[in-house]
Amino acid sequence: MIALRVFLDLDTGAIARHLKIAPATVRVHLSRAVAALRQDLTLSQAKEANR
């Protein structure tokens, strides 16, 4: 979903139609994916700062 949203610039409705799922499901998955990426990047930056 991240690739469809970011790289292909598809909106939530287009992603939902493409994957044959509800738009709300797309929003939930995108939100969770962004949160996970944010956490990973924050942890990576903290590790780099401690070096």
mmCIF file of the N, C-alpha and C atoms, coordinates in Angstrom:
data_MODEL
# 
_entry.id   MODEL 
# 
loop_
_atom_site.group_PDB 
_atom_site.id 
_atom_site.type_symbol 
_atom_site.label_atom_id 
_atom_site.label_alt_id 
_atom_site.label_comp_id 
_atom_site.label_asym_id 
_atom_site.label_entity_id 
_atom_site.label_seq_id 
_atom_site.pdbx_PDB_ins_code 
_atom_site.Cartn_x 
_atom_site.Cartn_y 
_atom_site.Cartn_z 
_atom_site.occupancy 
_atom_site.B_iso_or_equiv 
_atom_site.pdbx_formal_charge 
_atom_site.auth_seq_id 
_atom_site.auth_comp_id 
_atom_site.auth_asym_id 
_atom_site.auth_atom_id 
_atom_site.pdbx_PDB_model_num 
ATOM 1   N N  . MET A 1 1  ? 0.813   -1.186 0.000  1.00 0.00 ? 1  MET A N  1 
ATOM 2   C CA . MET A 1 1  ? 0.000   0.000  0.000  1.00 0.00 ? 1  MET A CA 1 
ATOM 3   C C  . MET A 1 1  ? 0.857   1.250  0.000  1.00 0.00 ? 1  MET A C  1 
ATOM 4   N N  . ILE A 1 2  ? 1.979   1.178  0.706  1.00 0.00 ? 2  ILE A N  1 
ATOM 5   C CA . ILE A 1 2  ? 2.874   2.339  0.717  1.00 0.00 ? 2  ILE A CA 1 
ATOM 6   C C  . ILE A 1 2  ? 3.356   2.626  -0.700 1.00 0.00 ? 2  ILE A C  1 
ATOM 7   N N  . ALA A 1 3  ? 3.724   1.590  -1.420 1.00 0.00 ? 3  ALA A N  1 
ATOM 8   C CA . ALA A 1 3  ? 4.202   1.785  -2.787 1.00 0.00 ? 3  ALA A CA 1 
ATOM 9   C C  . ALA A 1 3  ? 3.107   2.368  -3.675 1.00 0.00 ? 3  ALA A C  1 
ATOM 10  N N  . LEU A 1 4  ? 1.891   1.870  -3.536 1.00 0.00 ? 4  LEU A N  1 
ATOM 11  C CA . LEU A 1 4  ? 0.793   2.391  -4.343 1.00 0.00 ? 4  LEU A CA 1 
ATOM 12  C C  . LEU A 1 4  ? 0.521   3.854  -4.018 1.00 0.00 ? 4  LEU A C  1 
ATOM 13  N N  . ARG A 1 5  ? 0.607   4.191  -2.750 1.00 0.00 ? 5  ARG A N  1 
ATOM 14  C CA . ARG A 1 5  ? 0.311   5.564  -2.312 1.00 0.00 ? 5  ARG A CA 1 
ATOM 15  C C  . ARG A 1 5  ? 1.434   6.530  -2.673 1.00 0.00 ? 5  ARG A C  1 
ATOM 16  N N  . VAL A 1 6  ? 2.659   6.161  -2.332 1.00 0.00 ? 6  VAL A N  1 
ATOM 17  C CA . VAL A 1 6  ? 3.785   7.083  -2.485 1.00 0.00 ? 6  VAL A CA 1 
ATOM 18  C C  . VAL A 1 6  ? 4.340   7.082  -3.907 1.00 0.00 ? 6  VAL A C  1 
ATOM 19  N N  . PHE A 1 7  ? 4.649   5.911  -4.423 1.00 0.00 ? 7  PHE A N  1 
ATOM 20  C CA . PHE A 1 7  ? 5.323   5.843  -5.716 1.00 0.00 ? 7  PHE A CA 1 
ATOM 21  C C  . PHE A 1 7  ? 4.377   6.009  -6.898 1.00 0.00 ? 7  PHE A C  1 
ATOM 22  N N  . LEU A 1 8  ? 3.168   5.487  -6.770 1.00 0.00 ? 8  LEU A N  1 
ATOM 23  C CA . LEU A 1 8  ? 2.211   5.610  -7.872 1.00 0.00 ? 8  LEU A CA 1 
ATOM 24  C C  . LEU A 1 8  ? 1.226   6.749  -7.665 1.00 0.00 ? 8  LEU A C  1 
ATOM 25  N N  . ASP A 1 9  ? 1.275   7.389  -6.499 1.00 0.00 ? 9  ASP A N  1 
ATOM 26  C CA . ASP A 1 9  ? 0.441   8.546  -6.174 1.00 0.00 ? 9  ASP A CA 1 
ATOM 27  C C  . ASP A 1 9  ? -1.055  8.257  -6.318 1.00 0.00 ? 9  ASP A C  1 
ATOM 28  N N  . LEU A 1 10 ? -1.457  7.044  -5.913 1.00 0.00 ? 10 LEU A N  1 
ATOM 29  C CA . LEU A 1 10 ? -2.873  6.691  -5.958 1.00 0.00 ? 10 LEU A CA 1 
ATOM 30  C C  . LEU A 1 10 ? -3.557  7.162  -4.684 1.00 0.00 ? 10 LEU A C  1 
ATOM 31  N N  . ASP A 1 11 ? -4.785  7.596  -4.804 1.00 0.00 ? 11 ASP A N  1 
ATOM 32  C CA . ASP A 1 11 ? -5.534  7.995  -3.613 1.00 0.00 ? 11 ASP A CA 1 
ATOM 33  C C  . ASP A 1 11 ? -6.137  6.758  -2.954 1.00 0.00 ? 11 ASP A C  1 
ATOM 34  N N  . THR A 1 12 ? -6.724  6.953  -1.799 1.00 0.00 ? 12 THR A N  1 
ATOM 35  C CA . THR A 1 12 ? -7.270  5.852  -1.018 1.00 0.00 ? 12 THR A CA 1 
ATOM 36  C C  . THR A 1 12 ? -8.314  5.058  -1.801 1.00 0.00 ? 12 THR A C  1 
ATOM 37  N N  . GLY A 1 13 ? -9.185  5.757  -2.492 1.00 0.00 ? 13 GLY A N  1 
ATOM 38  C CA . GLY A 1 13 ? -10.225 5.079  -3.268 1.00 0.00 ? 13 GLY A CA 1 
ATOM 39  C C  . GLY A 1 13 ? -9.657  4.220  -4.380 1.00 0.00 ? 13 GLY A C  1 
ATOM 40  N N  . ALA A 1 14 ? -8.641  4.718  -5.072 1.00 0.00 ? 14 ALA A N  1 
ATOM 41  C CA . ALA A 1 14 ? -8.019  3.965  -6.161 1.00 0.00 ? 14 ALA A CA 1 
ATOM 42  C C  . ALA A 1 14 ? -7.314  2.722  -5.628 1.00 0.00 ? 14 ALA A C  1 
ATOM 43  N N  . ILE A 1 15 ? -6.632  2.877  -4.508 1.00 0.00 ? 15 ILE A N  1 
ATOM 44  C CA . ILE A 1 15 ? -5.959  1.724  -3.904 1.00 0.00 ? 15 ILE A CA 1 
ATOM 45  C C  . ILE A 1 15 ? -6.990  0.682  -3.492 1.00 0.00 ? 15 ILE A C  1 
ATOM 46  N N  . ALA A 1 16 ? -8.071  1.119  -2.881 1.00 0.00 ? 16 ALA A N  1 
ATOM 47  C CA . ALA A 1 16 ? -9.128  0.205  -2.453 1.00 0.00 ? 16 ALA A CA 1 
ATOM 48  C C  . ALA A 1 16 ? -9.715  -0.552 -3.639 1.00 0.00 ? 16 ALA A C  1 
ATOM 49  N N  . ARG A 1 17 ? -9.977  0.152  -4.715 1.00 0.00 ? 17 ARG A N  1 
ATOM 50  C CA . ARG A 1 17 ? -10.526 -0.511 -5.909 1.00 0.00 ? 17 ARG A CA 1 
ATOM 51  C C  . ARG A 1 17 ? -9.521  -1.504 -6.490 1.00 0.00 ? 17 ARG A C  1 
ATOM 52  N N  . HIS A 1 18 ? -8.267  -1.115 -6.545 1.00 0.00 ? 18 HIS A N  1 
ATOM 53  C CA . HIS A 1 18 ? -7.221  -1.971 -7.110 1.00 0.00 ? 18 HIS A CA 1 
ATOM 54  C C  . HIS A 1 18 ? -7.055  -3.257 -6.293 1.00 0.00 ? 18 HIS A C  1 
ATOM 55  N N  . LEU A 1 19 ? -7.095  -3.119 -4.963 1.00 0.00 ? 19 LEU A N  1 
ATOM 56  C CA . LEU A 1 19 ? -6.907  -4.271 -4.084 1.00 0.00 ? 19 LEU A CA 1 
ATOM 57  C C  . LEU A 1 19 ? -8.210  -4.972 -3.712 1.00 0.00 ? 19 LEU A C  1 
ATOM 58  N N  . LYS A 1 20 ? -9.333  -4.376 -4.145 1.00 0.00 ? 20 LYS A N  1 
ATOM 59  C CA . LYS A 1 20 ? -10.662 -4.928 -3.878 1.00 0.00 ? 20 LYS A CA 1 
ATOM 60  C C  . LYS A 1 20 ? -10.926 -5.057 -2.376 1.00 0.00 ? 20 LYS A C  1 
ATOM 61  N N  . ILE A 1 21 ? -10.643 -3.954 -1.673 1.00 0.00 ? 21 ILE A N  1 
ATOM 62  C CA . ILE A 1 21 ? -10.901 -3.872 -0.240 1.00 0.00 ? 21 ILE A CA 1 
ATOM 63  C C  . ILE A 1 21 ? -11.579 -2.539 0.048  1.00 0.00 ? 21 ILE A C  1 
ATOM 64  N N  . ALA A 1 22 ? -12.063 -2.375 1.252  1.00 0.00 ? 22 ALA A N  1 
ATOM 65  C CA . ALA A 1 22 ? -12.749 -1.140 1.643  1.00 0.00 ? 22 ALA A CA 1 
ATOM 66  C C  . ALA A 1 22 ? -11.748 0.006  1.814  1.00 0.00 ? 22 ALA A C  1 
ATOM 67  N N  . PRO A 1 23 ? -12.154 1.219  1.458  1.00 0.00 ? 23 PRO A N  1 
ATOM 68  C CA . PRO A 1 23 ? -11.274 2.379  1.656  1.00 0.00 ? 23 PRO A CA 1 
ATOM 69  C C  . PRO A 1 23 ? -10.824 2.541  3.116  1.00 0.00 ? 23 PRO A C  1 
ATOM 70  N N  . ALA A 1 24 ? -11.693 2.210  4.058  1.00 0.00 ? 24 ALA A N  1 
ATOM 71  C CA . ALA A 1 24 ? -11.312 2.302  5.473  1.00 0.00 ? 24 ALA A CA 1 
ATOM 72  C C  . ALA A 1 24 ? -10.163 1.351  5.798  1.00 0.00 ? 24 ALA A C  1 
ATOM 73  N N  . THR A 1 25 ? -10.158 0.196  5.176  1.00 0.00 ? 25 THR A N  1 
ATOM 74  C CA . THR A 1 25 ? -9.076  -0.769 5.382  1.00 0.00 ? 25 THR A CA 1 
ATOM 75  C C  . THR A 1 25 ? -7.760  -0.202 4.857  1.00 0.00 ? 25 THR A C  1 
ATOM 76  N N  . VAL A 1 26 ? -7.815  0.458  3.726  1.00 0.00 ? 26 VAL A N  1 
ATOM 77  C CA . VAL A 1 26 ? -6.624  1.091  3.168  1.00 0.00 ? 26 VAL A CA 1 
ATOM 78  C C  . VAL A 1 26 ? -6.094  2.141  4.137  1.00 0.00 ? 26 VAL A C  1 
ATOM 79  N N  . ARG A 1 27 ? -6.978  2.983  4.659  1.00 0.00 ? 27 ARG A N  1 
ATOM 80  C CA . ARG A 1 27 ? -6.558  4.025  5.595  1.00 0.00 ? 27 ARG A CA 1 
ATOM 81  C C  . ARG A 1 27 ? -5.903  3.431  6.841  1.00 0.00 ? 27 ARG A C  1 
ATOM 82  N N  . VAL A 1 28 ? -6.489  2.362  7.366  1.00 0.00 ? 28 VAL A N  1 
ATOM 83  C CA . VAL A 1 28 ? -5.937  1.726  8.560  1.00 0.00 ? 28 VAL A CA 1 
ATOM 84  C C  . VAL A 1 28 ? -4.541  1.173  8.272  1.00 0.00 ? 28 VAL A C  1 
ATOM 85  N N  . HIS A 1 29 ? -4.398  0.462  7.170  1.00 0.00 ? 29 HIS A N  1 
ATOM 86  C CA . HIS A 1 29 ? -3.101  -0.136 6.838  1.00 0.00 ? 29 HIS A CA 1 
ATOM 87  C C  . HIS A 1 29 ? -2.050  0.932  6.556  1.00 0.00 ? 29 HIS A C  1 
ATOM 88  N N  . LEU A 1 30 ? -2.429  1.990  5.861  1.00 0.00 ? 30 LEU A N  1 
ATOM 89  C CA . LEU A 1 30 ? -1.479  3.076  5.600  1.00 0.00 ? 30 LEU A CA 1 
ATOM 90  C C  . LEU A 1 30 ? -1.051  3.747  6.897  1.00 0.00 ? 30 LEU A C  1 
ATOM 91  N N  . SER A 1 31 ? -1.997  3.961  7.782  1.00 0.00 ? 31 SER A N  1 
ATOM 92  C CA . SER A 1 31 ? -1.680  4.586  9.064  1.00 0.00 ? 31 SER A CA 1 
ATOM 93  C C  . SER A 1 31 ? -0.714  3.723  9.867  1.00 0.00 ? 31 SER A C  1 
ATOM 94  N N  . ARG A 1 32 ? -0.963  2.437  9.911  1.00 0.00 ? 32 ARG A N  1 
ATOM 95  C CA . ARG A 1 32 ? -0.089  1.516  10.648 1.00 0.00 ? 32 ARG A CA 1 
ATOM 96  C C  . ARG A 1 32 ? 1.296   1.442  10.002 1.00 0.00 ? 32 ARG A C  1 
ATOM 97  N N  . ALA A 1 33 ? 1.336   1.426  8.688  1.00 0.00 ? 33 ALA A N  1 
ATOM 98  C CA . ALA A 1 33 ? 2.616   1.349  7.983  1.00 0.00 ? 33 ALA A CA 1 
ATOM 99  C C  . ALA A 1 33 ? 3.456   2.597  8.229  1.00 0.00 ? 33 ALA A C  1 
ATOM 100 N N  . VAL A 1 34 ? 2.832   3.756  8.172  1.00 0.00 ? 34 VAL A N  1 
ATOM 101 C CA . VAL A 1 34 ? 3.551   5.002  8.427  1.00 0.00 ? 34 VAL A CA 1 
ATOM 102 C C  . VAL A 1 34 ? 4.057   5.035  9.866  1.00 0.00 ? 34 VAL A C  1 
ATOM 103 N N  . ALA A 1 35 ? 3.248   4.597  10.800 1.00 0.00 ? 35 ALA A N  1 
ATOM 104 C CA . ALA A 1 35 ? 3.667   4.566  12.206 1.00 0.00 ? 35 ALA A CA 1 
ATOM 105 C C  . ALA A 1 35 ? 4.859   3.632  12.402 1.00 0.00 ? 35 ALA A C  1 
ATOM 106 N N  . ALA A 1 36 ? 4.829   2.474  11.765 1.00 0.00 ? 36 ALA A N  1 
ATOM 107 C CA . ALA A 1 36 ? 5.937   1.520  11.885 1.00 0.00 ? 36 ALA A CA 1 
ATOM 108 C C  . ALA A 1 36 ? 7.208   2.086  11.263 1.00 0.00 ? 36 ALA A C  1 
ATOM 109 N N  . LEU A 1 37 ? 7.081   2.701  10.099 1.00 0.00 ? 37 LEU A N  1 
ATOM 110 C CA . LEU A 1 37 ? 8.252   3.316  9.466  1.00 0.00 ? 37 LEU A CA 1 
ATOM 111 C C  . LEU A 1 37 ? 8.807   4.446  10.316 1.00 0.00 ? 37 LEU A C  1 
ATOM 112 N N  . ARG A 1 38 ? 7.936   5.258  10.862 1.00 0.00 ? 38 ARG A N  1 
ATOM 113 C CA . ARG A 1 38 ? 8.368   6.362  11.719 1.00 0.00 ? 38 ARG A CA 1 
ATOM 114 C C  . ARG A 1 38 ? 9.141   5.832  12.926 1.00 0.00 ? 38 ARG A C  1 
ATOM 115 N N  . GLN A 1 39 ? 8.632   4.777  13.552 1.00 0.00 ? 39 GLN A N  1 
ATOM 116 C CA . GLN A 1 39 ? 9.298   4.197  14.714 1.00 0.00 ? 39 GLN A CA 1 
ATOM 117 C C  . GLN A 1 39 ? 10.669  3.638  14.326 1.00 0.00 ? 39 GLN A C  1 
ATOM 118 N N  . ASP A 1 40 ? 10.736  2.907  13.224 1.00 0.00 ? 40 ASP A N  1 
ATOM 119 C CA . ASP A 1 40 ? 12.013  2.342  12.780 1.00 0.00 ? 40 ASP A CA 1 
ATOM 120 C C  . ASP A 1 40 ? 13.028  3.437  12.475 1.00 0.00 ? 40 ASP A C  1 
ATOM 121 N N  . LEU A 1 41 ? 12.597  4.479  11.814 1.00 0.00 ? 41 LEU A N  1 
ATOM 122 C CA . LEU A 1 41 ? 13.509  5.565  11.483 1.00 0.00 ? 41 LEU A CA 1 
ATOM 123 C C  . LEU A 1 41 ? 13.976  6.305  12.725 1.00 0.00 ? 41 LEU A C  1 
ATOM 124 N N  . THR A 1 42 ? 13.098  6.480  13.679 1.00 0.00 ? 42 THR A N  1 
ATOM 125 C CA . THR A 1 42 ? 13.459  7.144  14.924 1.00 0.00 ? 42 THR A CA 1 
ATOM 126 C C  . THR A 1 42 ? 14.497  6.322  15.680 1.00 0.00 ? 42 THR A C  1 
ATOM 127 N N  . LEU A 1 43 ? 14.295  5.014  15.729 1.00 0.00 ? 43 LEU A N  1 
ATOM 128 C CA . LEU A 1 43 ? 15.250  4.136  16.411 1.00 0.00 ? 43 LEU A CA 1 
ATOM 129 C C  . LEU A 1 43 ? 16.601  4.148  15.686 1.00 0.00 ? 43 LEU A C  1 
ATOM 130 N N  . SER A 1 44 ? 16.574  4.149  14.361 1.00 0.00 ? 44 SER A N  1 
ATOM 131 C CA . SER A 1 44 ? 17.822  4.182  13.592 1.00 0.00 ? 44 SER A CA 1 
ATOM 132 C C  . SER A 1 44 ? 18.565  5.484  13.821 1.00 0.00 ? 44 SER A C  1 
ATOM 133 N N  . GLN A 1 45 ? 17.862  6.586  13.876 1.00 0.00 ? 45 GLN A N  1 
ATOM 134 C CA . GLN A 1 45 ? 18.502  7.870  14.123 1.00 0.00 ? 45 GLN A CA 1 
ATOM 135 C C  . GLN A 1 45 ? 19.095  7.928  15.521 1.00 0.00 ? 45 GLN A C  1 
ATOM 136 N N  . ALA A 1 46 ? 18.411  7.358  16.497 1.00 0.00 ? 46 ALA A N  1 
ATOM 137 C CA . ALA A 1 46 ? 18.914  7.338  17.863 1.00 0.00 ? 46 ALA A CA 1 
ATOM 138 C C  . ALA A 1 46 ? 20.191  6.500  17.955 1.00 0.00 ? 46 ALA A C  1 
ATOM 139 N N  . LYS A 1 47 ? 20.226  5.375  17.256 1.00 0.00 ? 47 LYS A N  1 
ATOM 140 C CA . LYS A 1 47 ? 21.416  4.528  17.253 1.00 0.00 ? 47 LYS A CA 1 
ATOM 141 C C  . LYS A 1 47 ? 22.589  5.249  16.613 1.00 0.00 ? 47 LYS A C  1 
ATOM 142 N N  . GLU A 1 48 ? 22.340  5.955  15.518 1.00 0.00 ? 48 GLU A N  1 
ATOM 143 C CA . GLU A 1 48 ? 23.397  6.711  14.845 1.00 0.00 ? 48 GLU A CA 1 
ATOM 144 C C  . GLU A 1 48 ? 23.933  7.829  15.728 1.00 0.00 ? 48 GLU A C  1 
ATOM 145 N N  . ALA A 1 49 ? 23.067  8.473  16.476 1.00 0.00 ? 49 ALA A N  1 
ATOM 146 C CA . ALA A 1 49 ? 23.479  9.575  17.351 1.00 0.00 ? 49 ALA A CA 1 
ATOM 147 C C  . ALA A 1 49 ? 24.344  9.079  18.502 1.00 0.00 ? 49 ALA A C  1 
ATOM 148 N N  . ASN A 1 50 ? 24.155  7.830  18.909 1.00 0.00 ? 50 ASN A N  1 
ATOM 149 C CA . ASN A 1 50 ? 24.917  7.277  20.019 1.00 0.00 ? 50 ASN A CA 1 
ATOM 150 C C  . ASN A 1 50 ? 26.275  6.734  19.602 1.00 0.00 ? 50 ASN A C  1 
ATOM 151 N N  . ARG A 1 51 ? 26.553  6.716  18.332 1.00 0.00 ? 51 ARG A N  1 
ATOM 152 C CA . ARG A 1 51 ? 27.848  6.189  17.856 1.00 0.00 ? 51 ARG A CA 1 
ATOM 153 C C  . ARG A 1 51 ? 28.952  7.149  18.058 1.00 0.00 ? 51 ARG A C  1 
# 
